[in-house]
Amino acid sequence: MDLSLFLAVRLLVPGTADVPQPTLANSPTAPVCSTTIQPEAHVRCLNRRALDQESSGDFASASRTLEEADRLWRTQPQPPDALRGIVLSNLGETYQQLGRWRDAGDCFQRSVEVNESTLGHDGVHVAYAMVRLASVETMLGNPSRTEELLTTAISMERRAMPGSAVELSSALGFMAMLELQKGDRDKAQALAAEGVTVAERKSADTPEYAANLTTLAGVYIVEKDSARALPLLNRAIEILERKLGPEHPRLAQVLMDRALIYNTDGKCALAEADGLRAVTILTREDGPNGINTAWAKTRLSSFYLDDGRINEAEEILPAAVETQRRFYDHPNWRVAASIAELARLRAVQSRAEEAESLYRESLAMFDASAPRNPEAARAMRGYAELLRSRGASKREISRLMSKARSIQPTDN
């Protein structure tokens, strides 16, 4: 497997950015959520109830509870305060879990505005909401907006150090992955390494630290430096299993990253074991047809393809790609990369016309969403190889390869 799926289909659960959730100071015993109590106490009660519902996995109920809290604030004549900003962030989190990305973006945008008016532009909660908004913009295929938000948030969090260490380390890791998507490995490595250092100063035994280790390992994977990547992933897995449990969804990305190393090293059985475990975790969390499950199945099918197990890839890849097509409402480079992987499967199956059509669909989607993304270059190379096998125009093949080289000089 090449690295296109590593870069293109990262885990989509809200924990990807690994930004810690702001919390409210609550008494050990929450007040009864009654309309007879003061509005602020009522909102605090509703927020606490929603957090309890989230912890049990009932995100639909949590969103309804927080919507009630938000409506309550809207009826109050007093200006919004920090409490409402936190409620909006929490509501955005539940919408992300439910796949309601545009609603989530609206919540995070409002949270930014409320927090700025209450805490000032440099408040850490403002930066937090910006990072969460950036995660939505990534999902919606808006990389320039993502970069703008992250750049602003990181600057704010640097000024707030050391109190903002956890938030800053997470934002640095997010930005590192964005730089990898753009093909700037040196910058990505510097950001990821800084994220690890900042997180370690806070604590070297937390899920947030594990997330930064995973990001740095991701840079090394792209650089094909497995010897440096694998120990970081093993350490991250150990922390996450101990702190969050062996079936927590945040393990899935790390397991798939380790599976990629095993696959590259020819350790197919180990790669499949980690891949299947990730699929099982996400199926339990997200359902068999969820977007996160589709991500994991796409990655697993790539391992099968590399191992020549065409039937196993056929069983899961087409449906996984279709799930991703339905999930996004406009062209998205993640979907484009997955479609290119399906084209690779069809080419191996000697279904050349279908493969050619899929490659064209993939490249058109890249042109519409991320024309300079390194994954577009890999799709171009795959398409050129297919055309070469079909005796197509050498001029067209040369054009594709030249364009691919202009985006990414080598197919690493």
C-alpha positions as CSV (number, residue, x, y, z in Angstrom):
1,M,0.0,0.0,0.0
2,D,1.2,3.5,-0.8
3,L,0.7,6.3,1.7
4,S,-2.4,7.9,0.1
5,L,-4.8,6.3,2.5
6,F,-2.6,7.1,5.5
7,L,-2.9,10.8,4.6
8,A,-6.3,10.9,3.1
9,V,-8.6,8.9,5.3
10,R,-7.6,9.8,8.9
11,L,-10.0,9.0,11.7
12,L,-13.1,11.2,11.6
13,V,-14.3,11.0,15.1
14,P,-14.2,14.3,17.0
15,G,-11.3,13.0,19.1
16,T,-9.1,13.3,16.1
17,A,-7.9,16.8,17.0
18,D,-7.7,15.7,20.6
19,V,-8.5,19.1,22.1
20,P,-9.7,18.7,25.7
21,Q,-13.2,19.7,26.4
22,P,-13.7,22.8,28.6
23,T,-15.6,21.9,31.7
24,L,-17.9,23.8,34.1
25,A,-17.4,24.0,37.8
26,N,-20.2,22.0,39.3
27,S,-21.2,21.1,42.8
28,P,-20.8,17.4,43.6
29,T,-24.6,17.1,43.5
30,A,-26.2,18.7,40.4
31,P,-29.3,20.9,41.1
32,V,-32.6,19.6,40.0
33,C,-33.2,20.8,36.4
34,S,-36.3,22.7,37.0
35,T,-37.6,25.9,35.3
36,T,-38.2,27.3,38.8
37,I,-34.5,27.7,39.6
38,Q,-32.4,30.6,38.4
39,P,-31.6,30.4,34.6
40,E,-27.8,30.1,35.2
41,A,-28.3,27.2,37.6
42,H,-30.7,25.6,35.2
43,V,-28.2,25.8,32.3
44,R,-25.5,24.4,34.5
45,C,-27.8,21.5,35.5
46,L,-28.6,20.8,31.8
47,N,-25.0,20.9,30.8
48,R,-24.1,18.4,33.5
49,R,-26.9,16.1,32.5
50,A,-25.7,16.3,28.9
51,L,-22.1,15.4,29.9
52,D,-23.5,12.4,31.8
53,Q,-25.5,11.4,28.7
54,E,-22.4,11.8,26.5
55,S,-20.3,9.6,28.9
56,S,-22.8,6.8,28.4
57,G,-22.7,7.2,24.6
58,D,-26.2,8.7,24.2
59,F,-25.2,11.7,22.0
60,A,-28.7,12.2,20.6
61,S,-30.1,12.8,24.1
62,A,-27.1,15.0,25.0
63,S,-27.7,17.2,22.0
64,R,-31.4,17.6,22.9
65,T,-30.5,18.5,26.4
66,L,-27.9,21.1,25.3
67,E,-30.3,22.5,22.7
68,E,-32.7,23.1,25.6
69,A,-29.9,25.0,27.5
70,D,-29.2,27.0,24.4
71,R,-32.8,28.0,23.9
72,L,-33.0,29.0,27.6
73,W,-30.1,31.4,27.1
74,R,-31.7,32.9,24.0
75,T,-34.7,34.0,26.1
76,Q,-32.6,35.8,28.6
77,P,-32.2,39.6,28.3
78,Q,-28.6,39.5,29.8
79,P,-25.6,39.4,27.5
80,P,-24.1,36.0,26.8
81,D,-21.3,34.9,29.2
82,A,-18.6,32.2,29.3
83,L,-21.2,29.6,30.4
84,R,-23.0,29.9,27.1
85,G,-19.8,29.6,25.1
86,I,-19.1,26.3,26.8
87,V,-22.6,25.0,26.3
88,L,-22.3,25.8,22.6
89,S,-18.9,24.0,22.4
90,N,-20.4,21.0,24.1
91,L,-23.4,21.1,21.7
92,G,-21.0,21.2,18.8
93,E,-19.3,18.1,20.1
94,T,-22.5,16.2,20.2
95,Y,-23.4,17.3,16.6
96,Q,-20.0,16.0,15.5
97,Q,-20.6,12.7,17.1
98,L,-23.9,12.5,15.2
99,G,-22.4,13.5,11.9
100,R,-24.2,16.8,11.8
101,W,-21.1,18.7,10.7
102,R,-22.7,22.0,9.5
103,D,-24.7,22.3,12.7
104,A,-21.5,21.6,14.6
105,G,-19.7,24.3,12.7
106,D,-22.5,26.8,13.5
107,C,-22.2,26.0,17.2
108,F,-18.4,26.4,17.3
109,Q,-18.6,29.7,15.3
110,R,-21.1,31.0,17.8
111,S,-18.9,29.8,20.7
112,V,-16.0,31.7,19.2
113,E,-18.1,34.9,19.0
114,V,-19.6,34.5,22.5
115,N,-16.2,33.8,24.1
116,E,-14.5,36.7,22.3
117,S,-17.2,39.1,23.6
118,T,-16.9,37.7,27.1
119,L,-13.2,36.7,27.6
120,G,-11.5,38.8,25.0
121,H,-9.8,37.7,21.8
122,D,-6.9,35.9,23.5
123,G,-9.0,33.7,25.8
124,V,-8.0,30.0,25.7
125,H,-11.7,29.0,25.2
126,V,-11.8,31.2,22.1
127,A,-8.8,29.2,20.7
128,Y,-10.4,25.9,21.8
129,A,-13.6,26.7,19.8
130,M,-11.4,27.8,16.8
131,V,-9.7,24.5,16.8
132,R,-12.9,22.6,16.9
133,L,-14.3,24.8,14.1
134,A,-11.2,23.9,12.2
135,S,-11.9,20.2,12.6
136,V,-15.4,20.9,11.0
137,E,-13.9,22.9,8.1
138,T,-11.5,19.9,7.5
139,M,-14.4,17.6,7.3
140,L,-16.2,19.9,4.9
141,G,-13.2,20.1,2.7
142,N,-12.1,23.7,3.4
143,P,-8.3,23.5,4.0
144,S,-7.6,27.2,3.7
145,R,-10.1,28.0,6.3
146,T,-8.8,25.2,8.5
147,E,-5.2,26.7,8.2
148,E,-6.4,30.2,9.0
149,L,-8.2,29.1,12.2
150,L,-5.3,26.9,13.4
151,T,-2.7,29.6,12.8
152,T,-4.8,32.1,14.9
153,A,-5.5,29.6,17.6
154,I,-1.9,28.4,17.9
155,S,-0.7,32.0,18.3
156,M,-3.3,32.6,21.0
157,E,-2.3,29.4,22.9
158,R,1.4,30.2,22.7
159,R,0.7,33.5,24.5
160,A,-1.3,31.7,27.1
161,M,1.4,29.2,28.0
162,P,2.0,27.4,30.3
163,G,-1.7,27.2,31.2
164,S,-2.7,26.3,27.6
165,A,-0.1,23.4,27.2
166,V,-2.7,20.7,26.5
167,E,-4.7,22.9,24.0
168,L,-1.5,24.1,22.3
169,S,0.0,20.5,21.9
170,S,-3.3,19.4,20.3
171,A,-3.4,22.3,17.9
172,L,0.2,21.8,16.9
173,G,-0.5,18.1,16.1
174,F,-3.5,19.2,14.0
175,M,-1.5,21.7,12.1
176,A,1.3,19.1,11.6
177,M,-1.2,16.8,9.9
178,L,-2.4,19.7,7.7
179,E,1.2,20.4,6.6
180,L,1.6,16.7,5.8
181,Q,-1.4,17.0,3.5
182,K,0.3,19.9,1.8
183,G,3.5,17.9,1.4
184,D,5.7,20.0,3.7
185,R,7.3,17.2,5.8
186,D,9.9,19.3,7.4
187,K,7.4,21.8,8.8
188,A,5.1,18.9,9.8
189,Q,7.9,17.2,11.7
190,A,8.8,20.4,13.5
191,L,5.2,21.1,14.6
192,A,4.6,17.5,15.6
193,A,7.8,17.3,17.7
194,E,7.0,20.6,19.4
195,G,3.5,19.2,20.2
196,V,5.1,16.2,21.9
197,T,7.5,18.4,23.9
198,V,4.6,20.7,25.0
199,A,2.4,17.8,26.0
200,E,5.2,16.1,27.8
201,R,5.8,19.1,30.0
202,K,2.2,18.8,31.2
203,S,2.2,15.0,31.5
204,A,3.8,12.1,29.6
205,D,1.0,9.7,30.6
206,T,-2.2,11.1,29.2
207,P,-4.3,10.4,26.1
208,E,-3.4,13.9,24.8
209,Y,0.3,13.0,25.0
210,A,-0.5,9.7,23.2
211,A,-2.2,11.7,20.5
212,N,0.9,13.8,19.9
213,L,3.1,10.7,19.8
214,T,0.8,9.4,17.1
215,T,1.0,12.5,15.1
216,L,4.8,12.5,15.2
217,A,4.8,8.8,14.3
218,G,2.6,9.7,11.3
219,V,5.3,12.1,10.0
220,Y,7.9,9.3,10.3
221,I,5.6,6.9,8.5
222,V,5.3,9.3,5.6
223,E,9.1,9.5,5.6
224,K,9.3,5.7,5.6
225,D,11.1,5.7,8.9
226,S,9.4,2.8,10.6
227,A,12.2,2.4,13.2
228,R,11.3,5.7,14.7
229,A,7.5,5.5,14.2
230,L,6.8,2.1,15.7
231,P,8.0,2.7,19.3
232,L,6.0,5.9,19.4
233,L,2.8,4.1,18.3
234,N,3.4,1.2,20.7
235,R,3.8,3.8,23.5
236,A,0.6,5.6,22.4
237,I,-1.4,2.3,22.3
238,E,-0.2,1.4,25.8
239,I,-1.2,4.7,27.2
240,L,-4.6,4.7,25.5
241,E,-5.4,1.1,26.5
242,R,-4.5,1.8,30.1
243,K,-6.2,5.2,30.4
244,L,-9.3,4.8,28.2
245,G,-9.7,1.0,27.9
246,P,-8.9,-1.5,25.1
247,E,-12.0,-0.7,23.1
248,H,-12.0,3.0,23.0
249,P,-12.5,4.6,19.5
250,R,-9.4,6.7,19.9
251,L,-7.3,3.5,19.6
252,A,-8.5,2.8,16.1
253,Q,-6.4,5.4,14.3
254,V,-3.3,4.4,16.2
255,L,-3.9,0.7,15.5
256,M,-4.4,1.4,11.8
257,D,-1.1,3.5,11.7
258,R,0.7,0.6,13.3
259,A,-0.9,-1.8,10.8
260,L,0.4,0.4,8.0
261,I,4.0,-0.1,9.3
262,Y,3.4,-3.9,9.6
263,N,2.0,-4.0,6.1
264,T,4.9,-2.0,4.7
265,D,7.3,-4.4,6.4
266,G,5.6,-7.5,5.0
267,K,4.1,-8.5,8.3
268,C,0.7,-9.1,6.8
269,A,-0.8,-11.1,9.7
270,L,0.0,-8.4,12.2
271,A,-1.3,-5.7,9.9
272,E,-4.6,-7.6,9.5
273,A,-4.9,-8.2,13.2
274,D,-4.6,-4.5,14.0
275,G,-6.8,-3.5,11.1
276,L,-9.6,-5.9,12.1
277,R,-9.4,-4.7,15.7
278,A,-9.8,-1.1,14.6
279,V,-12.8,-2.1,12.4
280,T,-14.4,-3.9,15.3
281,I,-13.9,-1.0,17.7
282,L,-15.4,1.5,15.2
283,T,-18.3,-0.8,14.2
284,R,-19.2,-1.0,17.9
285,E,-19.0,2.7,18.3
286,D,-20.2,4.0,14.9
287,G,-22.3,1.2,13.5
288,P,-21.5,-1.0,10.5
289,N,-22.3,1.7,8.0
290,G,-20.9,4.7,9.9
291,I,-18.3,7.1,8.3
292,N,-15.6,6.0,10.8
293,T,-16.2,2.4,10.1
294,A,-16.0,3.1,6.3
295,W,-12.6,4.8,6.9
296,A,-11.3,1.7,8.7
297,K,-12.7,-0.7,6.1
298,T,-11.1,1.3,3.3
299,R,-7.7,1.1,5.0
300,L,-8.1,-2.6,5.7
301,S,-9.1,-3.3,2.1
302,S,-5.8,-1.6,1.0
303,F,-3.9,-4.1,3.1
304,Y,-5.8,-6.9,1.4
305,L,-5.0,-5.5,-2.0
306,D,-1.3,-5.3,-1.3
307,D,-1.4,-8.9,-0.1
308,G,-3.2,-10.0,-3.3
309,R,-6.4,-10.9,-1.4
310,I,-8.7,-9.5,-4.0
311,N,-11.9,-11.2,-2.8
312,E,-11.5,-9.8,0.7
313,A,-10.9,-6.3,-0.7
314,E,-14.0,-6.6,-2.9
315,E,-16.2,-7.6,0.0
316,I,-15.6,-4.3,1.9
317,L,-14.1,-1.6,-0.3
318,P,-17.0,-0.7,-2.7
319,A,-19.5,-0.3,0.1
320,A,-17.0,1.7,2.2
321,V,-16.5,4.1,-0.7
322,E,-20.2,4.5,-1.3
323,T,-20.7,5.3,2.4
324,Q,-18.1,8.1,2.0
325,R,-19.7,9.4,-1.2
326,R,-23.1,9.7,0.6
327,F,-21.6,11.3,3.7
328,Y,-20.1,14.4,2.0
329,D,-22.4,16.8,0.2
330,H,-19.7,18.3,-2.0
331,P,-16.4,17.2,-3.5
332,N,-13.9,16.1,-0.8
333,W,-10.3,15.0,-1.2
334,R,-10.7,12.2,1.3
335,V,-13.4,10.7,-0.8
336,A,-11.3,11.3,-3.9
337,A,-8.5,9.2,-2.4
338,S,-10.8,6.4,-1.5
339,I,-12.3,6.4,-5.0
340,A,-8.7,6.1,-6.4
341,E,-8.2,3.0,-4.2
342,L,-11.4,1.5,-5.6
343,A,-10.0,2.2,-9.1
344,R,-6.9,0.3,-8.1
345,L,-9.0,-2.6,-7.1
346,R,-10.9,-2.6,-10.4
347,A,-7.6,-2.4,-12.4
348,V,-6.3,-5.4,-10.6
349,Q,-9.6,-7.2,-11.4
350,S,-9.0,-6.4,-15.1
351,R,-12.1,-4.2,-15.1
352,A,-10.2,-1.5,-17.0
353,E,-13.1,0.7,-18.2
354,E,-14.6,0.8,-14.7
355,A,-11.1,1.6,-13.3
356,E,-10.6,4.4,-15.8
357,S,-14.0,5.9,-15.0
358,L,-13.2,5.8,-11.2
359,Y,-9.8,7.4,-11.7
360,R,-11.4,10.2,-13.7
361,E,-14.0,10.7,-11.0
362,S,-11.2,10.8,-8.4
363,L,-9.1,13.4,-10.2
364,A,-12.1,15.6,-11.0
365,M,-12.9,15.6,-7.3
366,F,-9.3,16.5,-6.4
367,D,-9.5,19.3,-8.9
368,A,-12.6,20.6,-7.2
369,S,-11.4,20.3,-3.6
370,A,-7.6,20.0,-3.3
371,P,-5.7,20.1,-6.6
372,R,-2.3,20.3,-5.0
373,N,-2.8,17.6,-2.5
374,P,-0.1,14.9,-2.7
375,E,-2.9,12.2,-2.9
376,A,-3.9,13.7,-6.2
377,A,-0.4,13.0,-7.5
378,R,-0.7,9.3,-6.5
379,A,-4.1,9.0,-8.2
380,M,-2.5,10.5,-11.4
381,R,0.3,8.0,-11.3
382,G,-2.2,5.1,-10.8
383,Y,-4.3,6.4,-13.7
384,A,-1.2,6.8,-15.9
385,E,-0.2,3.2,-15.2
386,L,-3.6,2.0,-16.2
387,L,-3.5,4.0,-19.4
388,R,-0.1,2.6,-20.2
389,S,-1.4,-0.9,-19.8
390,R,-4.2,-0.1,-22.2
391,G,-1.9,1.3,-24.8
392,A,-3.3,4.8,-24.5
393,S,-1.8,8.0,-25.8
394,K,1.8,8.5,-24.6
395,R,1.1,12.2,-24.7
396,E,-1.7,11.8,-22.1
397,I,0.4,9.6,-20.0
398,S,3.3,12.0,-20.1
399,R,1.0,14.9,-19.2
400,L,-0.3,13.0,-16.1
401,M,3.1,12.1,-14.9
402,S,4.4,15.6,-15.4
403,K,1.5,17.0,-13.4
404,A,2.0,14.5,-10.7
405,R,5.7,15.4,-10.4
406,S,4.8,19.1,-10.1
407,I,2.7,18.2,-7.1
408,Q,5.0,15.6,-5.6
409,P,8.4,14.9,-7.1
410,T,8.5,11.3,-5.9
411,D,5.8,8.8,-5.0
412,N,6.8,8.3,-1.4
